[in-house]
Amino acid sequence: MKKVLLPLVGAGIFLLDESLKNYAEENLQLGTEKKLTGRIVLRRVHNQGVGFELLSECSEEVKKLSLAVTTVVTGAGAVVGAGKGRILEKLGLTLTAAGAWSNTWDRFRRGYVVDYIGIRQKNKKFDRLTYNVGDFCIVAGSILWVAGNTVKSGKSRKNKQKDLKIK
């Protein structure tokens, strides 16, 4: 049962993000905003590049890069997921892969990624940035993956130190 849980979480995130992207495409006009809370707004943005619209003029290369990175993350998740323990790494790779697949799917299906969550900022440069659930999962998953690796390497160092003291 445990081996099935994380793939189901990943699939759920993918479906949630795709549903919200479809909602944004059908219900939000480009260039307009709907206030959700004090600082959070819904807006529809089409991003043909990677984060912060980098490489937006190279959409075919971005598709290939996106697919390659997503495949590597998914493969790493499968390898780590097959082992015991390492829950932070497994969860991190699951979240990262789910967000990456959602954005990669968009790139191939639509030719751009749909972003729909804006966070109002005083700085105008940051105020225009728009995200989607997949983006948040990629960031959160990366943090969890690094934390899992840090905890693991910290434990292995402590174990090595204990082994040295025992001998």
N, CA, C and O of each residue as an XYZ file, in Angstrom:
668
protein
N       0.824     -1.208      0.000
C       0.000      0.000      0.000
C       0.862      1.264      0.000
O       0.566      2.227     -0.707
N       1.949      1.247      0.816
C       2.800      2.428      0.905
C       3.441      2.770     -0.436
O       3.604      3.948     -0.756
N       3.803      1.773     -1.216
C       4.455      2.005     -2.513
C       3.502      2.666     -3.506
O       3.948      3.269     -4.482
N       2.203      2.560     -3.268
C       1.203      3.122     -4.171
C       0.842      4.553     -3.768
O       0.387      5.334     -4.603
N       1.041      4.899     -2.504
C       0.580      6.184     -1.986
C       1.247      7.382     -2.674
O       0.552      8.295     -3.120
N       2.560      7.393     -2.766
C       3.239      8.547     -3.362
C       2.910      8.727     -4.846
O       2.688      9.860     -5.274
N       2.870      7.655     -5.650
C       2.428      7.867     -7.040
C       1.004      8.429     -7.127
O       0.703      9.221     -8.019
N       0.134      8.021     -6.205
C      -1.231      8.569     -6.189
C      -1.218     10.055     -5.812
O      -1.980     10.849     -6.365
N      -0.356     10.419     -4.876
C      -0.208     11.839     -4.518
C       0.261     12.623     -5.738
O      -0.276     13.689     -6.042
N       1.263     12.094     -6.434
C       1.772     12.762     -7.637
C       0.705     12.905     -8.700
O       0.568     13.969     -9.305
N      -0.055     11.844     -8.935
C      -1.124     11.894     -9.936
C      -2.202     12.896     -9.516
O      -2.750     13.610    -10.356
N      -2.502     12.948     -8.230
C      -3.500     13.894     -7.730
C      -3.070     15.343     -7.937
O      -3.876     16.190     -8.325
N      -1.792     15.621     -7.676
C      -1.255     16.970     -7.885
C      -1.320     17.332     -9.366
O      -1.738     18.433     -9.724
N      -0.910     16.412    -10.216
C      -0.963     16.643    -11.664
C      -2.387     16.986    -12.096
O      -2.605     17.961    -12.815
N      -3.354     16.182    -11.656
C      -4.754     16.406    -12.048
C      -5.301     17.715    -11.479
O      -6.036     18.427    -12.163
N      -4.950     18.034    -10.240
C      -5.389     19.300     -9.642
C      -4.848     20.484    -10.434
O      -5.594     21.401    -10.778
N      -3.550     20.461    -10.722
C      -2.947     21.569    -11.448
C      -3.539     21.695    -12.849
O      -3.823     22.803    -13.303
N      -3.726     20.580    -13.531
C      -4.326     20.625    -14.871
C      -5.767     21.155    -14.818
O      -6.187     21.904    -15.700
N      -6.510     20.769    -13.799
C      -7.883     21.280    -13.648
C      -7.879     22.791    -13.439
O      -8.687     23.509    -14.028
N      -6.964     23.268    -12.596
C      -6.888     24.708    -12.346
C      -6.406     25.461    -13.584
O      -6.858     26.578    -13.837
N      -5.503     24.873    -14.350
C      -5.064     25.501    -15.604
C      -6.227     25.577    -16.593
O      -6.412     26.596    -17.259
N      -7.010     24.501    -16.690
C      -8.181     24.517    -17.575
C      -9.179     25.567    -17.119
O      -9.760     26.266    -17.950
N      -9.391     25.693    -15.805
C     -10.284     26.717    -15.267
C      -9.786     28.108    -15.682
O     -10.556     28.947    -16.149
N      -8.481     28.330    -15.500
C      -7.911     29.638    -15.851
C      -8.099     29.924    -17.338
O      -8.463     31.039    -17.713
N      -7.854     28.933    -18.182
C      -7.998     29.122    -19.634
C      -9.436     29.459    -20.011
O      -9.674     30.263    -20.912
N     -10.388     28.846    -19.324
C     -11.795     29.028    -19.678
C     -12.450     30.235    -19.009
O     -13.432     30.766    -19.527
N     -11.917     30.676    -17.859
C     -12.634     31.679    -17.072
C     -11.885     32.978    -16.805
O     -12.483     33.936    -16.316
N     -10.615     33.033    -17.108
C      -9.840     34.249    -16.848
C      -9.359     34.834    -18.166
O      -8.814     34.124    -19.011
N      -9.564     36.113    -18.330
C      -9.092     36.810    -19.522
C      -7.626     37.177    -19.333
O      -7.214     37.560    -18.237
N      -6.839     37.062    -20.399
C      -5.449     37.514    -20.334
C      -5.428     38.991    -19.975
O      -6.198     39.781    -20.522
N      -4.549     39.361    -19.056
C      -4.399     40.769    -18.691
C      -5.357     41.264    -17.617
O      -5.317     42.443    -17.264
N      -6.218     40.396    -17.084
C      -7.120     40.809    -16.012
C      -6.825     39.990    -14.754
O      -6.184     38.940    -14.814
N      -7.304     40.489    -13.621
C      -7.097     39.805    -12.352
C      -8.405     39.671    -11.597
O      -9.299     40.510    -11.714
N      -8.501     38.594    -10.814
C      -9.599     38.412     -9.874
C      -8.981     38.273     -8.491
O      -8.135     37.408     -8.261
N      -9.409     39.129     -7.574
C      -8.873     39.095     -6.221
C      -9.395     37.849     -5.501
O     -10.600     37.601     -5.456
N      -8.464     37.069     -4.938
C      -8.838     35.874     -4.198
C      -8.796     36.148     -2.702
O      -9.745     35.837     -1.983
N      -7.686     36.736     -2.228
C      -7.540     37.193     -0.843
C      -6.865     38.552     -0.889
O      -6.736     39.148     -1.958
N      -6.435     39.040      0.257
C      -5.796     40.353      0.308
C      -4.645     40.507     -0.663
O      -4.551     41.533     -1.337
N      -3.759     39.513     -0.760
C      -2.582     39.626     -1.619
C      -2.558     38.618     -2.754
O      -1.721     38.730     -3.650
N      -3.442     37.647     -2.744
C      -3.424     36.603     -3.768
C      -4.491     36.900     -4.816
O      -5.654     37.137     -4.493
N      -4.067     36.880     -6.081
C      -4.974     37.138     -7.193
C      -4.891     35.992     -8.194
O      -3.878     35.302     -8.302
N      -5.981     35.817     -8.916
C      -5.984     34.878    -10.027
C      -5.796     35.674    -11.301
O      -6.487     36.667    -11.529
N      -4.876     35.247    -12.119
C      -4.658     35.877    -13.421
C      -4.143     34.801    -14.360
O      -3.488     33.853    -13.925
N      -4.427     34.938    -15.600
C      -3.971     33.958    -16.591
C      -2.777     34.506    -17.356
O      -2.833     35.578    -17.959
N      -1.702     33.740    -17.311
C      -0.473     34.109    -18.006
C      -0.008     32.903    -18.792
O      -0.084     31.776    -18.302
N       0.472     33.122    -20.000
C       1.046     32.054    -20.815
C       2.563     32.222    -20.818
O       3.079     33.241    -21.279
N       3.262     31.238    -20.313
C       4.719     31.285    -20.230
C       5.306     30.266    -21.198
O       5.137     29.062    -21.010
N       5.989     30.740    -22.224
C       6.581     29.841    -23.215
C       7.994     29.427    -22.841
O       8.565     28.539    -23.474
N       8.562     30.052    -21.830
C       9.911     29.723    -21.410
C       9.913     28.891    -20.143
O       8.957     28.175    -19.845
N      11.002     28.999    -19.408
C      11.092     28.355    -18.104
C      10.811     29.415    -17.059
O      10.274     30.469    -17.398
N      11.153     29.178    -15.804
C      10.872     30.137    -14.745
C      11.285     31.560    -15.106
O      12.332     31.784    -15.713
N      10.450     32.505    -14.724
C      10.679     33.928    -14.961
C      10.770     34.249    -16.462
O      11.422     35.213    -16.865
N      10.110     33.430    -17.270
C      10.034     33.598    -18.729
C      11.395     33.530    -19.430
O      11.548     34.029    -20.544
N      12.370     32.918    -18.781
C      13.677     32.742    -19.410
C      13.543     31.799    -20.601
O      12.759     30.851    -20.554
N      14.279     32.042    -21.635
C      14.318     31.224    -22.853
C      12.969     31.163    -23.577
O      12.709     30.206    -24.307
N      12.121     32.156    -23.389
C      10.793     32.125    -24.016
C      10.864     32.154    -25.541
O       9.910     31.759    -26.211
N      11.981     32.618    -26.093
C      12.113     32.643    -27.550
C      12.600     31.305    -28.107
O      12.729     31.153    -29.322
N      12.869     30.341    -27.239
C      13.390     29.021    -27.651
C      12.416     27.923    -27.242
O      12.821     26.978    -26.565
N      11.147     28.015    -27.629
C      10.128     27.111    -27.109
C      10.386     25.638    -27.437
O      10.083     24.775    -26.612
N      10.929     25.328    -28.597
C      11.203     23.921    -28.935
C      12.312     23.348    -28.061
O      12.229     22.205    -27.610
N      13.343     24.140    -27.826
C      14.431     23.698    -26.952
C      13.942     23.559    -25.518
O      14.345     22.637    -24.809
N      13.074     24.474    -25.088
C      12.513     24.408    -23.738
C      11.684     23.129    -23.568
O      11.739     22.494    -22.515
N      10.923     22.751    -24.590
C      10.150     21.501    -24.534
C      11.075     20.306    -24.307
O      10.827     19.469    -23.438
N      12.140     20.241    -25.098
C      13.085     19.120    -24.985
C      13.774     19.106    -23.623
O      13.906     18.053    -22.999
N      14.209     20.270    -23.167
C      14.853     20.383    -21.864
C      13.891     19.979    -20.748
O      14.258     19.249    -19.827
N      12.667     20.461    -20.847
C      11.643     20.143    -19.852
C      11.388     18.638    -19.786
O      11.312     18.062    -18.701
N      11.258     18.014    -20.938
C      11.029     16.565    -20.981
C      12.225     15.805    -20.415
O      12.049     14.831    -19.683
N      13.429     16.236    -20.743
C      14.631     15.560    -20.244
C      14.738     15.664    -18.721
O      14.971     14.663    -18.043
N      14.569     16.865    -18.190
C      14.666     17.062    -16.740
C      13.554     16.300    -16.018
O      13.796     15.666    -14.991
N      12.348     16.364    -16.553
C      11.218     15.663    -15.949
C      11.457     14.162    -15.940
O      11.133     13.493    -14.959
N      12.014     13.628    -17.010
C      12.312     12.197    -17.089
C      13.375     11.805    -16.060
O      13.254     10.765    -15.412
N      14.406     12.625    -15.909
C      15.465     12.337    -14.925
C      14.894     12.361    -13.509
O      15.183     11.469    -12.712
N      14.090     13.370    -13.191
C      13.493     13.468    -11.851
C      12.579     12.269    -11.592
O      12.589     11.697    -10.502
N      11.797     11.896    -12.592
C      10.905     10.743    -12.446
C      11.707      9.459    -12.247
O      11.354      8.627    -11.412
N      12.778      9.299    -13.008
C      13.640      8.129    -12.851
C      14.277      8.074    -11.473
O      14.326      7.016    -10.846
N      14.764      9.216    -11.003
C      15.343      9.281     -9.657
C      14.289      8.927     -8.613
O      14.577      8.223     -7.645
N      13.071      9.415     -8.813
C      11.980      9.091     -7.891
C      11.667      7.607     -7.880
O      11.373      7.040     -6.827
N      11.729      6.975     -9.040
C      11.472      5.536     -9.126
C      12.560      4.745     -8.411
O      12.266      3.777     -7.709
N      13.809      5.152     -8.584
C      14.921      4.450     -7.932
C      14.847      4.621     -6.418
O      14.938      3.643     -5.675
N      14.684      5.857     -5.961
C      14.593      6.121     -4.523
C      13.329      5.478     -3.944
O      13.345      4.932     -2.841
N      12.234      5.555     -4.710
C      10.962      4.999     -4.248
C      10.979      3.494     -4.072
O      10.196      2.953     -3.291
N      11.854      2.816     -4.779
C      11.934      1.358     -4.675
C      12.611      0.912     -3.379
O      12.439     -0.227     -2.947
N      13.376      1.805     -2.766
C      14.092      1.451     -1.542
C      13.256      1.694     -0.298
O      12.115      2.151     -0.365
N      13.861      1.373      0.841
C      13.193      1.577      2.130
C      13.595      2.919      2.714
O      14.673      3.440      2.428
N      12.710      3.471      3.539
C      13.001      4.723      4.224
C      13.057      5.897      3.266
O      12.391      5.905      2.231
N      13.865      6.893      3.627
C      14.122      8.072      2.789
C      12.834      8.805      2.413
O      12.674      9.231      1.269
N      11.922      8.953      3.365
C      10.604      9.509      3.078
C      10.680     10.958      2.572
O       9.921     11.340      1.681
N      11.589     11.765      3.133
C      11.696     13.149      2.657
C      12.137     13.196      1.195
O      11.615     13.985      0.408
N      13.098     12.347      0.839
C      13.554     12.306     -0.550
C      12.436     11.811     -1.466
O      12.225     12.354     -2.550
N      11.729     10.786     -1.027
C      10.640     10.235     -1.843
C       9.545     11.272     -2.055
O       9.078     11.473     -3.176
N       9.139     11.928     -0.974
C       8.092     12.942     -1.092
C       8.574     14.115     -1.940
O       7.828     14.632     -2.772
N       9.813     14.532     -1.731
C      10.366     15.634     -2.513
C      10.399     15.324     -3.997
O      10.010     16.159     -4.814
N      10.859     14.132     -4.356
C      10.917     13.751     -5.766
C       9.518     13.577     -6.356
O       9.299     13.867     -7.532
N       8.577     13.107     -5.548
C       7.193     12.970     -6.013
C       6.589     14.332     -6.338
O       5.991     14.518     -7.398
N       6.748     15.282     -5.421
C       6.205     16.629     -5.650
C       6.870     17.292     -6.849
O       6.199     17.896     -7.686
N       8.198     17.175     -6.929
C       8.932     17.776     -8.035
C       8.508     17.175     -9.368
O       8.277     17.900    -10.335
N       8.407     15.848     -9.419
C       8.015     15.176    -10.664
C       6.588     15.549    -11.064
O       6.319     15.788    -12.242
N       5.674     15.602    -10.099
C       4.280     15.945    -10.418
C       4.188     17.346    -11.014
O       3.510     17.552    -12.021
N       4.868     18.306    -10.397
C       4.865     19.670    -10.933
C       5.537     19.755    -12.286
O       5.075     20.464    -13.180
N       6.634     19.026    -12.430
C       7.362     19.039    -13.704
C       6.529     18.409    -14.819
O       6.498     18.924    -15.937
N       5.850     17.290    -14.516
C       5.012     16.657    -15.547
C       3.857     17.565    -15.950
O       3.498     17.623    -17.126
N       3.276     18.269    -14.994
C       2.166     19.169    -15.321
C       2.633     20.275    -16.268
O       1.959     20.576    -17.254
N       3.773     20.872    -15.972
C       4.279     21.940    -16.834
C       4.767     21.403    -18.179
O       4.577     22.050    -19.209
N       5.393     20.232    -18.176
C       5.848     19.627    -19.424
C       4.656     19.267    -20.303
O       4.679     19.488    -21.514
N       3.630     18.719    -19.696
C       2.396     18.378    -20.422
C       1.831     19.622    -21.109
O       1.439     19.582    -22.275
N       1.799     20.726    -20.363
C       1.328     21.993    -20.932
C       2.159     22.414    -22.143
O       1.613     22.814    -23.171
N       3.462     22.320    -22.014
C       4.343     22.749    -23.106
C       4.054     21.977    -24.388
O       4.042     22.551    -25.477
N       3.822     20.675    -24.254
C       3.557     19.864    -25.443
C       2.106     20.001    -25.909
O       1.840     19.981    -27.111
N       1.178     20.139    -24.980
C      -0.247     20.213    -25.333
C      -0.651     21.588    -25.851
O      -1.360     21.704    -26.850
N      -0.192     22.626    -25.159
C      -0.632     23.981    -25.496
C       0.434     24.813    -26.188
O       0.116     25.777    -26.884
N       1.687     24.451    -26.004
C       2.786     25.251    -26.529
C       3.277     26.288    -25.530
O       4.179     27.065    -25.845
N       2.705     26.315    -24.343
C       3.072     27.233    -23.267
C       2.557     26.653    -21.959
O       1.724     25.746    -21.953
N       3.065     27.190    -20.846
C       2.591     26.782    -19.518
C       1.605     27.838    -19.037
O       1.861     29.037    -19.138
N       0.484     27.378    -18.516
C      -0.514     28.289    -17.957
C      -0.175     28.536    -16.488
O      -0.112     27.602    -15.689
N       0.041     29.798    -16.148
C       0.235     30.216    -14.761
C      -0.997     31.013    -14.356
O      -1.591     31.705    -15.183
N      -1.384     30.918    -13.084
C      -2.658     31.529    -12.692
C      -2.694     32.097    -11.277
O      -3.714     32.666    -10.888
N      -1.633     31.969    -10.494
C      -1.620     32.488     -9.121
C      -0.633     33.640     -9.035
O       0.563     33.464     -9.267
N      -1.136     34.811     -8.702
C      -0.277     35.974     -8.501
C      -0.282     36.363     -7.037
O      -1.300     36.240     -6.356
N       0.854     36.831     -6.557
C       0.964     37.296     -5.171
C       1.356     38.769     -5.232
O       2.453     39.113     -5.672
N       0.443     39.637     -4.785
C       0.665     41.083     -4.871
C       1.898     41.463     -4.066
O       2.059     41.056     -2.915
N       2.769     42.255     -4.695
C       4.013     42.708     -4.086
C       4.144     44.218     -4.287
O       3.596     44.772     -5.240
N       4.860     44.870     -3.398
C       5.123     46.297     -3.590
C       6.099     46.505     -4.742
O       5.975     47.462     -5.506
N       7.058     45.615     -4.861
C       8.039     45.682     -5.949
C       7.354     45.253     -7.241
O       6.908     44.111     -7.353
N       7.265     46.144     -8.206
C       6.531     45.871     -9.452
C       7.133     44.708    -10.252
O       6.411     43.996    -10.951
N       8.437     44.518    -10.152
C       9.090     43.425    -10.863
C       8.569     42.070    -10.360
O       8.303     41.163    -11.149
N       8.429     41.955     -9.046
C       7.949     40.705     -8.457
C       6.432     40.600     -8.508
O       5.878     39.501     -8.521
N       5.763     41.745     -8.537
C       4.301     41.756     -8.540
C       3.724     41.082     -9.783
O       2.647     40.490     -9.715
N       4.409     41.159    -10.895
C       3.889     40.589    -12.142
C       4.143     39.088    -12.266
O       3.588     38.446    -13.158
N       4.973     38.517    -11.386
C       5.246     37.080    -11.449
C       3.985     36.286    -11.143
O       3.219     36.629    -10.242
N       3.788     35.233    -11.898
C       2.593     34.408    -11.756
C       3.027     32.945    -11.759
O       3.950     32.562    -12.477
N       2.356     32.142    -10.954
C       2.751     30.759    -10.734
C       1.566     29.827    -10.959
O       0.452     30.269    -11.242
N       1.829     28.528    -10.828
C       0.772     27.531    -10.794
C       1.109     26.530     -9.692
O       2.198     26.588     -9.121
N       0.209     25.630     -9.390
C       0.436     24.645     -8.324
C       1.684     23.814     -8.619
O       2.444     23.488     -7.707
N       1.894     23.472     -9.885
C       3.075     22.703    -10.259
C       4.363     23.417     -9.879
O       5.310     22.783     -9.414
N       4.408     24.729    -10.073
C       5.598     25.511     -9.711
C       5.875     25.413     -8.210
O       7.016     25.209     -7.794
N       4.823     25.559     -7.405
C       4.993     25.468     -5.951
C       5.458     24.066     -5.544
O       6.269     23.921     -4.629
N       4.947     23.041     -6.221
C       5.354     21.667     -5.921
C       6.808     21.424     -6.298
O       7.522     20.719     -5.585
N       7.253     21.996     -7.405
C       8.651     21.849     -7.810
C       9.567     22.460     -6.745
O      10.570     21.855     -6.368
N       9.227     23.643     -6.267
C      10.053     24.309     -5.254
C      10.001     23.544     -3.935
O      11.043     23.245     -3.352
N       8.797     23.224     -3.459
C       8.664     22.502     -2.192
C       9.334     21.127     -2.272
O      10.013     20.705     -1.336
N       9.138     20.437     -3.392
C       9.744     19.121     -3.564
C      11.258     19.190     -3.576
O      11.922     18.332     -2.995
N      11.806     20.192     -4.223
C      13.263     20.358     -4.250
C      13.808     20.602     -2.849
O      14.848     20.055     -2.479
N      13.112     21.416     -2.076
C      13.528     21.686     -0.694
C      13.487     20.398      0.128
O      14.429     20.105      0.865
N      12.408     19.631      0.008
C      12.304     18.369      0.750
C      13.379     17.370      0.323
O      13.949     16.672      1.161
N      13.655     17.302     -0.978
C      14.678     16.393     -1.465
C      16.053     16.751     -0.888
O      16.787     15.876     -0.429
N      16.396     18.053     -0.916
C      17.668     18.496     -0.345
C      17.691     18.223      1.159
O      18.703     17.758      1.685
N      16.596     18.504      1.852
C      16.537     18.238      3.292
C      16.728     16.749      3.574
O      17.442     16.376      4.504
N      16.093     15.908      2.775
C      16.252     14.470      2.957
C      17.681     14.015      2.740
O      18.176     13.152      3.466
N      18.344     14.580      1.759
C      19.748     14.247      1.513
C      20.644     14.774      2.619
O      21.621     14.123      2.988
N      20.326     15.941      3.151
C      21.113     16.537      4.224
C      20.978     15.710      5.496
O      21.974     15.425      6.161
N      19.762     15.328      5.835
C      19.526     14.512      7.024
C      20.229     13.172      6.876
O      20.866     12.692      7.814
N      20.116     12.571      5.703
C      20.737     11.273      5.440
C      22.252     11.371      5.574
O      22.873     10.533      6.228
N      22.854     12.396      4.954
C      24.309     12.502      5.010
C      24.763     12.865      6.421
O      25.841     12.446      6.844
N      23.968     13.631      7.152
C      24.288     13.934      8.548
C      24.277     12.680      9.398
O      25.152     12.500     10.245
N      23.284     11.795      9.184
C      23.217     10.539      9.930
C      24.393      9.642      9.592
O      24.983      9.030     10.482
N      24.743      9.557      8.309
C      25.838      8.669      7.924
C      27.158      9.170      8.504
O      28.009      8.359      8.870
N      27.349     10.485      8.598
C      28.565     11.028      9.221
C      28.607     10.655     10.696
O      29.657     10.267     11.209
N      27.462     10.772     11.388
C      27.417     10.427     12.809
C      27.703      8.948     13.008
O      28.428      8.571     13.928
N      27.131      8.103     12.142
C      27.378      6.662     12.243
C      28.855      6.341     12.022
O      29.414      5.495     12.721
N      29.493      7.009     11.056
C      30.908      6.780     10.792
C      31.738      7.206     12.010
O      32.700      6.530     12.376
N      31.363      8.321     12.630
C      32.086      8.785     13.814
C      31.938      7.781     14.949
O      32.909      7.509     15.655
N      30.736      7.219     15.142
C      30.524      6.201     16.181
C      31.361      4.982     15.893
O      31.975      4.424     16.801
N      31.398      4.547     14.614
C      32.188      3.382     14.236
C      33.670      3.599     14.545
O      34.348      2.684     15.011
N      34.169      4.801     14.289
C      35.560      5.094     14.557
C      35.870      5.063     16.060
O      36.938      4.602     16.462
N      34.952      5.546     16.879
C      35.149      5.552     18.318
C      35.136      4.156     18.904
O      35.868      3.859     19.849
N      34.291      3.295     18.332
C      34.170      1.927     18.825
C      35.458      1.151     18.587
O      35.862      0.362     19.441
N      36.098      1.350     17.472
C      37.313      0.600     17.095
C      38.453      1.106     17.867
O      39.571      0.617     17.709
